[in-house]
Structure formats: structure tokens, C-alpha cells
Amino acid sequence: MSGNYRQGGTGALITIAFRNIFRNLRRTMFCVAAVGIAVFFVVFYSSLIEGMLKSMHEVVQVFELGHVRAVSAQYEAESEYSPVQYPVAEGQSLAAVTERIRAIPGVRAVFPRISAYATLQESLVKHATLWGMNMGEETAVNHFNLTNRNDGLVEGRWPERGSNECAIGLRLAEKAGLRIGDRIPLKTVSAQFSDKMWAPVVSGIFRFDYAKADGETIIVDFGRLQRLLVLDDASQQIIVYGDSPEQSGRIAAEMEKILGPEDVVTEWRDQYWIVMMNMYEPMYFLIYLVFLIVACLLIVNTITMIIHERIKEIGMMGSLGMTRGEIVRVFFFESLFLAIAGATAGVILGGVFTGVGQFFPLRWTALAGESTFAEMPAANAIFFAFSFVNLLKSWLMGVLVASLFTLFPSLKSAFVEPVEALRR
């Protein structure tokens, strides 16, 4: 028998280990379920966090910085006040500058934008933000409603060029009791520090699924706001979109050459919240690891119990000529099969859940409240990010961690003396 076993080698050890997992199906199912649940939560949370990061990236790119944004150094220093008296590329023709930027290889679109604070005169809502944008051109490049992937307009139309019209967020319209055709008397401050009174007509109502925009934003035609704020042929910001977000570094370097040291060029990935979330990536990994370690402790305990219950079997293996290393490998292969089965089950369940979840958004403002994360650049609706790479990484992580943890109780079997084991 010993000679036949030796001829089988590692293949025989694997066969023995595989048969052993069916000797107690209830125990096997507990181990598989422990690893499976842990891997499922790894897939679940990694997909959720990846979806949240993707949402933040889109919000920053669409509403704040584009792929690259250029402003004056003075504006950057006082950006929390949205000052309009510091135009970008001051002293140069805005049209000429934008044409030079548009000529940079990889640049897809260049948009001037203005952002200014306004005080509403006859409304329950006292403060709002004016956005001067060419919405007809911008909606051809971006989806402003990040959930439905459209321009976000739910009623009416966007303001026409040069008109005294505006579009307002749905939440702002509800809070202020405004409808299409109503006027909004407001006051803002021009680049010459003079008060400007204005009463644009509401031509449209939008919903961007971004609480900060929907609740406090009034969108007007760029040229009309430019004249109102006495900016002449200038703009507060220049927003640039490349063929892909990954090209932002190269485009930013070229823009710095065009604009010079008096202006600040910022990539989307340099936004505060983007940098912060990237810094937390090691913490996400540790959280995933905790899930797996908790599950692996159950396997460790189970394998230890298996070794204790099968002590006579271990003694018989030793008496038939199996070395300590071979006995360890039998128990290690057995626990490895359990880890593979559990990780596979967890990945399948997690893949189905996140695959379906990528079509149904999680509305986190309904769970945490609209004001809880108001300052974070994230859409109200977050989609799970389904990725085969993510599933593969979760599976490998589950198998490796579970296998390493089960190696320790497997080693215990090597120190059982055959004679002593047979006496028990």
C-alpha cells in the first residue's frame, strides 16, 4: 500500500483531501458559507466605493473643473467667494486664448464659465449661485443628469443667447415656489464692485441629481451674465475637456505655457475630495481584509476541530508511511478546496448583485439626508461599478487569505506522533 501511495505522489494527496471535504457536509458548508459571505461583502463594498468614486469624478469634471480648469491666481486665492473681478488671461483676447487652447492635441471642447453669488429679493430662499454657461454647447459634451444620462432639463427650455432668462434647479424651484414664466428679482455684484439688480424670467427647470446644484443654482446665458457683471471680453474661468480624463496632465502642461504664471491651471484629479478619497484607498483594503480574516477564523477553528476529531486517522496515515509534510499537505489541500469553493460562491453572488445594481442607483441622500454630505462632490444617485477585474481580485484575495490562515492549523497535524495518536 505504501508503494502504491508513493507512486501517486501529490496527485494522491489531492485526491485524499478532495474526498475528505465530503465526509462531513454540514461542516464543509459552514466553512464555504463563511468565506463566501466575506468575499461577497468585499465585492459589494469595493463595487460601491468604486461607484462612489466614479460619481465624484463625474461631478468634479462636469460641474467644477472639467478635465482642466484655468483661473487667475487671485481668483484661486479667494475662490470661496467666487470673485468676478479677477478674469483669467487678463489683458488677452478670450476668443484668441480659447482658440489656442482648442488647438492643443487631444482637446475636445473649451468653455468659458462664470460663477457668482446672488441675493434673491422676493423669495423665501435668500441666496443662490449664478452660473453663466453656454448650455447648448455644454450639453452636447456632458450629461448633466448623472442618473438618466441626459441634459437634466425636466420642464421648459434652456435660456436663449443674450436673453433675460434663466433655468433653475428643481429643489430651488420647490423651495422658492417658482414656476416657468416667473421672474426672480435678485442682486449680484459686478467686477467693478457695483450692485446689479436683475429679474430674469424662469425659462426652464432642471434636475441634475446633484443636491448642491439642484438646490441653489440659477443658470443663465454666459454672454448675458458677462455683460451684467461688466466683464467685457473676459471670463472668470476656462473649462477644458480632453478626449479622455487621463490626458488632463498633458493638456494642463500645454495650457500653462499658453497662459503664463499669472493664471492657475488645475487638473480634475487635484480636486480636494478626489485627493482625499485616493488617500483612503489603503484603508478600504484593510476593511476588506477584516471581513476575510473574521471568516478565516471560522475555518481555522473548523480545521483545528477536524484535526482533533481525526487524530486516529492522522496516526494511521503516519503508520502507513506518510511523512509529516505529506500529512500537512493533505489538510492544507482540504482547506484550500474549502477556500476556493467559498470564494467562488461569494464572487458569483456578488457579481450577480452588483451586475444588477449597476442599473439601479442607490440614493444615498434618502438614507443619510440631503445636507449630510452636501459639500462632497457626489451625485444623489450612486451606481454599483460592475467589473470582472474587481471580481477576479476579490476571488484571489479570498483564496489567498483563507489558504494562508488555514496553513497554521494544518501544520498542527505534523506534530502528532503516530503511536500516541493511535492510543487516543
C-alpha positions as CSV (number, residue, x, y, z in Angstrom):
1,M,0.0,0.0,0.0
2,S,2.8,2.3,0.9
3,G,4.4,1.7,-2.5
4,N,1.2,2.4,-4.4
5,Y,0.8,5.7,-2.4
6,R,4.3,6.8,-3.3
7,Q,3.6,6.3,-7.0
8,G,0.6,8.6,-6.7
9,G,2.6,11.5,-5.2
10,T,0.9,14.9,-4.8
11,G,-2.0,13.8,-7.0
12,A,-2.9,11.1,-4.4
13,L,-2.7,13.7,-1.6
14,I,-5.0,16.0,-3.5
15,T,-7.5,13.1,-4.1
16,I,-7.5,12.2,-0.4
17,A,-8.1,15.9,0.5
18,F,-10.9,16.2,-2.0
19,R,-12.7,13.2,-0.7
20,N,-12.3,14.4,2.9
21,I,-14.4,17.5,2.3
22,F,-17.5,15.3,1.6
23,R,-17.1,13.3,4.8
24,N,-19.0,15.9,6.8
25,L,-21.1,18.1,4.5
26,R,-22.5,20.3,7.3
27,R,-19.1,21.2,8.5
28,T,-18.0,21.8,4.9
29,M,-21.0,24.1,4.2
30,F,-20.2,26.2,7.2
31,C,-16.7,26.8,6.0
32,V,-17.8,27.6,2.5
33,A,-20.5,29.9,3.7
34,A,-18.1,31.8,5.9
35,V,-15.6,32.5,3.1
36,G,-18.4,33.1,0.6
37,I,-20.1,35.8,2.7
38,A,-16.8,37.5,3.4
39,V,-15.9,37.6,-0.3
40,F,-19.5,38.8,-1.2
41,F,-19.1,41.8,1.1
42,V,-15.6,42.5,-0.4
43,V,-17.2,42.6,-3.9
44,F,-20.2,44.6,-2.6
45,Y,-18.2,47.3,-0.8
46,S,-15.5,47.6,-3.4
47,S,-18.1,48.0,-6.1
48,L,-20.0,50.5,-4.0
49,I,-16.9,52.6,-3.3
50,E,-15.7,52.4,-6.9
51,G,-19.2,53.6,-8.0
52,M,-19.0,56.4,-5.5
53,L,-15.5,57.4,-6.7
54,K,-16.8,57.3,-10.3
55,S,-19.7,59.5,-9.3
56,M,-17.3,62.0,-7.6
57,H,-15.1,62.1,-10.7
58,E,-18.1,62.8,-12.9
59,V,-19.4,65.6,-10.7
60,V,-16.0,67.3,-10.5
61,Q,-15.5,67.0,-14.2
62,V,-19.0,68.2,-15.2
63,F,-19.8,70.8,-12.6
64,E,-16.5,72.1,-11.2
65,L,-13.2,71.7,-13.0
66,G,-13.9,69.9,-16.3
67,H,-10.8,67.9,-17.1
68,V,-8.7,71.0,-16.7
69,R,-9.7,74.4,-15.4
70,A,-7.8,77.8,-15.7
71,V,-8.4,80.7,-13.4
72,S,-6.4,83.7,-12.3
73,A,-4.1,83.4,-9.3
74,Q,-6.1,86.0,-7.4
75,Y,-9.3,84.1,-8.0
76,E,-7.7,80.9,-6.8
77,A,-6.6,82.6,-3.6
78,E,-10.2,83.8,-2.9
79,S,-12.2,81.1,-4.7
80,E,-14.6,80.5,-1.7
81,Y,-16.1,83.9,-2.5
82,S,-16.3,83.3,-6.3
83,P,-14.9,86.8,-7.1
84,V,-15.6,88.0,-10.6
85,Q,-13.1,90.9,-10.6
86,Y,-10.2,88.6,-11.4
87,P,-10.6,87.3,-15.0
88,V,-8.5,84.6,-16.4
89,A,-5.9,85.5,-19.1
90,E,-6.3,89.2,-18.2
91,G,-5.2,91.5,-21.0
92,Q,-5.6,88.9,-23.7
93,S,-8.5,88.2,-26.0
94,L,-10.7,85.5,-24.6
95,A,-11.5,84.2,-28.1
96,A,-7.8,84.1,-29.1
97,V,-6.9,82.2,-25.9
98,T,-9.6,79.7,-26.3
99,E,-8.6,79.0,-29.9
100,R,-5.0,78.4,-28.8
101,I,-6.2,76.0,-26.1
102,R,-8.6,74.3,-28.6
103,A,-5.6,73.7,-30.9
104,I,-3.8,71.6,-28.2
105,P,-3.8,67.9,-29.4
106,G,-6.4,65.9,-27.5
107,V,-8.6,68.8,-26.5
108,R,-12.3,68.1,-27.3
109,A,-14.0,71.3,-26.1
110,V,-13.3,74.6,-24.4
111,F,-15.9,76.5,-22.5
112,P,-15.8,79.9,-20.6
113,R,-17.8,79.9,-17.4
114,I,-18.8,82.4,-14.7
115,S,-19.9,81.6,-11.1
116,A,-21.2,84.4,-8.9
117,Y,-23.2,84.7,-5.7
118,A,-26.7,86.3,-5.8
119,T,-29.2,87.5,-3.2
120,L,-32.8,86.8,-4.0
121,Q,-35.0,89.8,-3.3
122,E,-38.6,88.4,-3.1
123,S,-38.2,84.8,-2.1
124,L,-38.1,82.5,0.9
125,V,-34.7,81.4,-0.4
126,K,-32.3,84.3,0.2
127,H,-29.1,83.1,-1.5
128,A,-28.3,81.3,-4.8
129,T,-25.4,80.8,-7.2
130,L,-25.4,82.2,-10.7
131,W,-23.8,80.0,-13.3
132,G,-23.0,81.7,-16.7
133,M,-22.8,78.9,-19.2
134,N,-23.4,78.2,-22.9
135,M,-25.8,75.3,-22.1
136,G,-26.5,74.4,-25.7
137,E,-22.8,73.7,-26.3
138,E,-22.1,72.1,-22.9
139,T,-24.9,69.6,-23.0
140,A,-23.6,68.4,-26.3
141,V,-20.4,67.3,-24.5
142,N,-21.6,66.3,-21.0
143,H,-24.5,64.5,-19.4
144,F,-25.6,66.9,-16.6
145,N,-28.1,64.5,-15.1
146,L,-25.8,61.7,-14.0
147,T,-28.6,59.2,-13.3
148,N,-30.6,59.4,-16.5
149,R,-27.6,60.4,-18.7
150,N,-29.2,63.4,-20.3
151,D,-29.1,67.2,-20.1
152,G,-31.3,67.2,-16.9
153,L,-34.0,69.5,-18.2
154,V,-37.3,68.4,-16.8
155,E,-39.5,71.3,-17.9
156,G,-39.3,74.3,-20.3
157,R,-36.0,75.1,-22.1
158,W,-32.5,76.5,-21.6
159,P,-32.0,80.3,-21.6
160,E,-31.5,81.7,-25.1
161,R,-28.4,83.5,-26.1
162,G,-28.3,87.1,-24.7
163,S,-31.8,86.8,-23.2
164,N,-33.0,87.8,-19.7
165,E,-33.9,84.2,-19.0
166,C,-32.7,81.6,-16.6
167,A,-33.1,77.9,-15.7
168,I,-33.3,76.8,-12.0
169,G,-32.8,73.6,-10.1
170,L,-35.9,71.6,-9.2
171,R,-35.3,71.8,-5.4
172,L,-34.7,75.5,-5.7
173,A,-38.0,75.9,-7.6
174,E,-39.9,73.9,-5.0
175,K,-38.4,75.8,-2.0
176,A,-39.0,79.2,-3.6
177,G,-42.4,78.4,-5.2
178,L,-41.2,79.3,-8.7
179,R,-42.6,78.1,-12.0
180,I,-42.0,78.6,-15.7
181,G,-42.6,82.2,-16.6
182,D,-42.0,83.6,-13.1
183,R,-39.4,86.4,-12.6
184,I,-36.6,86.1,-10.0
185,P,-35.6,89.6,-8.7
186,L,-32.0,89.3,-7.5
187,K,-28.9,91.3,-6.7
188,T,-25.3,90.5,-7.5
189,V,-22.0,92.3,-7.5
190,S,-20.2,93.2,-10.7
191,A,-16.4,93.2,-11.5
192,Q,-16.5,96.9,-10.7
193,F,-17.9,96.2,-7.2
194,S,-21.3,97.8,-8.1
195,D,-24.6,96.3,-7.2
196,K,-26.5,94.9,-10.1
197,M,-30.3,94.4,-9.9
198,W,-31.8,91.8,-12.3
199,A,-35.0,89.9,-12.7
200,P,-34.6,87.1,-15.2
201,V,-37.6,85.0,-16.3
202,V,-37.6,81.3,-15.5
203,S,-37.5,79.5,-18.9
204,G,-36.6,76.0,-17.6
205,I,-36.3,73.8,-14.6
206,F,-33.6,71.1,-14.4
207,R,-32.7,68.2,-12.2
208,F,-29.0,67.2,-12.2
209,D,-29.3,64.7,-9.3
210,Y,-26.6,66.7,-7.6
211,A,-28.0,68.3,-4.4
212,K,-25.7,71.3,-4.4
213,A,-26.7,72.3,-8.0
214,D,-30.4,71.4,-7.7
215,G,-30.9,73.4,-4.6
216,E,-29.1,76.7,-5.1
217,T,-28.2,77.2,-8.8
218,I,-29.6,79.6,-11.4
219,I,-28.2,79.0,-14.9
220,V,-28.1,82.0,-17.2
221,D,-26.6,82.6,-20.6
222,F,-22.8,83.2,-20.4
223,G,-22.8,86.3,-22.6
224,R,-25.7,87.9,-20.7
225,L,-24.0,87.3,-17.3
226,Q,-20.7,88.5,-18.8
227,R,-22.3,91.9,-19.7
228,L,-24.2,92.1,-16.4
229,L,-21.0,91.7,-14.4
230,V,-19.1,94.1,-16.7
231,L,-16.5,91.6,-17.6
232,D,-16.3,93.0,-21.2
233,D,-14.5,90.3,-23.3
234,A,-13.3,88.3,-20.4
235,S,-14.2,85.2,-18.4
236,Q,-13.8,84.1,-14.8
237,Q,-12.9,80.5,-15.7
238,I,-11.9,78.5,-18.8
239,I,-13.1,74.8,-18.6
240,V,-11.4,72.3,-20.9
241,Y,-12.4,68.8,-21.8
242,G,-10.0,66.3,-23.5
243,D,-10.7,63.2,-25.4
244,S,-10.3,61.3,-22.1
245,P,-9.7,62.3,-18.5
246,E,-6.3,60.6,-18.5
247,Q,-5.0,63.3,-20.9
248,S,-5.6,66.1,-18.3
249,G,-1.9,66.2,-17.2
250,R,-0.5,66.8,-20.7
251,I,-3.2,69.3,-21.6
252,A,-2.7,71.2,-18.3
253,A,1.1,71.5,-19.1
254,E,0.3,72.9,-22.5
255,M,-2.2,75.4,-21.1
256,E,0.3,76.7,-18.6
257,K,2.6,77.6,-21.5
258,I,-0.2,79.5,-23.2
259,L,-1.5,81.3,-20.1
260,G,1.7,82.1,-18.2
261,P,2.4,82.4,-14.4
262,E,-0.4,84.8,-13.6
263,D,-3.0,82.1,-14.0
264,V,-3.5,78.8,-12.2
265,V,-4.3,75.6,-14.2
266,T,-5.8,72.7,-12.2
267,E,-6.5,69.1,-13.2
268,W,-9.7,67.4,-12.1
269,R,-7.7,64.8,-10.1
270,D,-6.2,67.6,-8.0
271,Q,-9.6,68.5,-6.5
272,Y,-9.6,68.2,-2.7
273,W,-12.2,65.4,-2.3
274,I,-10.6,63.4,-5.2
275,V,-7.2,63.6,-3.5
276,M,-8.7,62.7,-0.1
277,M,-10.6,59.6,-1.4
278,N,-7.5,58.4,-3.1
279,M,-5.6,58.7,0.1
280,Y,-8.1,56.4,1.8
281,E,-7.6,53.5,-0.6
282,P,-5.3,51.6,1.8
283,M,-8.0,51.9,4.5
284,Y,-10.5,50.3,2.1
285,F,-8.2,47.4,1.6
286,L,-7.8,47.0,5.4
287,I,-11.6,46.9,5.7
288,Y,-11.9,44.2,3.1
289,L,-9.1,42.3,4.9
290,V,-11.0,42.4,8.2
291,F,-14.0,40.7,6.6
292,L,-11.9,37.9,5.3
293,I,-9.9,37.5,8.5
294,V,-13.1,37.1,10.5
295,A,-14.4,34.5,8.1
296,C,-11.0,32.7,8.1
297,L,-11.0,32.4,11.9
298,L,-14.0,30.2,11.5
299,I,-12.1,28.0,9.1
300,V,-9.1,27.9,11.4
301,N,-11.3,26.8,14.2
302,T,-13.0,24.2,12.0
303,I,-9.8,22.7,10.7
304,T,-8.4,22.6,14.2
305,M,-11.5,20.6,15.3
306,I,-11.1,18.3,12.2
307,I,-7.6,17.5,13.2
308,H,-8.7,16.8,16.8
309,E,-11.6,14.6,15.7
310,R,-9.4,12.7,13.2
311,I,-6.4,12.2,15.4
312,K,-6.5,8.4,15.0
313,E,-6.7,8.9,11.2
314,I,-3.6,11.0,11.3
315,G,-1.8,8.3,13.4
316,M,-2.8,5.7,10.8
317,M,-1.5,7.9,8.0
318,G,1.8,8.1,9.8
319,S,2.0,4.4,10.5
320,L,1.4,3.7,6.7
321,G,4.4,5.7,5.8
322,M,3.2,9.2,5.2
323,T,5.7,11.8,6.2
324,R,4.8,14.9,8.3
325,G,5.0,17.1,5.2
326,E,2.6,14.9,3.3
327,I,0.0,14.9,6.2
328,V,0.3,18.7,6.3
329,R,-0.4,18.9,2.6
330,V,-3.4,16.7,2.8
331,F,-5.1,19.1,5.4
332,F,-3.8,22.1,3.5
333,F,-5.3,20.9,0.2
334,E,-8.5,20.2,2.0
335,S,-8.8,23.7,3.5
336,L,-7.7,25.1,0.1
337,F,-10.7,23.4,-1.6
338,L,-12.9,25.0,1.0
339,A,-11.4,28.4,0.4
340,I,-11.8,28.1,-3.4
341,A,-15.4,26.9,-3.1
342,G,-16.3,29.7,-0.7
343,A,-14.6,32.4,-2.7
344,T,-16.2,31.2,-6.0
345,A,-19.7,31.3,-4.3
346,G,-19.1,34.8,-2.9
347,V,-17.9,36.1,-6.3
348,I,-20.8,34.7,-8.1
349,L,-23.3,36.1,-5.6
350,G,-21.5,39.4,-5.5
351,G,-21.2,39.6,-9.3
352,V,-24.9,39.0,-9.8
353,F,-25.8,41.6,-7.1
354,T,-23.5,44.3,-8.5
355,G,-24.3,43.4,-12.1
356,V,-28.0,44.1,-11.4
357,G,-27.1,47.1,-9.1
358,Q,-25.3,48.9,-11.9
359,F,-28.7,49.6,-13.5
360,F,-30.5,50.6,-10.2
361,P,-29.0,53.6,-8.4
362,L,-28.5,53.8,-4.6
363,R,-30.0,57.1,-3.5
364,W,-27.8,57.8,-0.5
365,T,-29.3,61.2,0.2
366,A,-32.5,59.4,1.0
367,L,-30.6,57.3,3.6
368,A,-28.3,59.9,5.1
369,G,-30.2,63.2,4.4
370,E,-29.6,65.8,1.7
371,S,-27.5,68.0,3.9
372,T,-25.2,65.3,5.4
373,F,-22.8,65.2,2.5
374,A,-23.8,68.4,0.9
375,E,-20.1,69.6,0.5
376,M,-19.0,66.3,-1.1
377,P,-19.0,66.4,-4.9
378,A,-21.1,63.3,-5.4
379,A,-24.4,62.7,-7.2
380,N,-27.5,61.9,-5.2
381,A,-27.7,58.5,-7.0
382,I,-24.7,56.2,-7.0
383,F,-24.5,53.1,-9.2
384,F,-22.6,50.0,-8.3
385,A,-19.5,49.6,-10.5
386,F,-19.5,46.1,-12.0
387,S,-16.1,44.9,-13.1
388,F,-14.7,41.5,-13.9
389,V,-11.3,42.7,-12.8
390,N,-12.8,43.6,-9.4
391,L,-14.4,40.1,-9.2
392,L,-11.1,38.4,-10.0
393,K,-9.2,40.5,-7.4
394,S,-11.8,39.7,-4.8
395,W,-11.6,35.9,-5.6
396,L,-7.8,35.9,-5.5
397,M,-7.9,37.8,-2.2
398,G,-10.4,35.4,-0.7
399,V,-8.5,32.3,-1.7
400,L,-5.0,33.6,-0.7
401,V,-6.1,34.9,2.7
402,A,-8.1,31.9,3.6
403,S,-5.4,29.5,2.4
404,L,-2.7,31.2,4.4
405,F,-4.8,31.2,7.5
406,T,-5.7,27.5,7.2
407,L,-2.0,26.7,6.9
408,F,-1.4,27.2,10.6
409,P,-3.9,24.5,11.9
410,S,-2.7,22.2,9.1
411,L,0.8,22.4,10.5
412,K,-0.5,21.1,13.8
413,S,-1.2,17.7,12.2
414,A,2.6,17.3,11.6
415,F,3.4,17.2,15.3
416,V,1.1,14.3,16.1
417,E,3.1,11.2,16.8
418,P,1.5,8.1,15.1
419,V,1.8,5.9,18.2
420,E,0.3,8.5,20.5
421,A,-2.5,9.3,18.0
422,L,-3.5,5.6,17.7
423,R,-3.8,5.3,21.5
424,R,-6.4,8.1,21.7
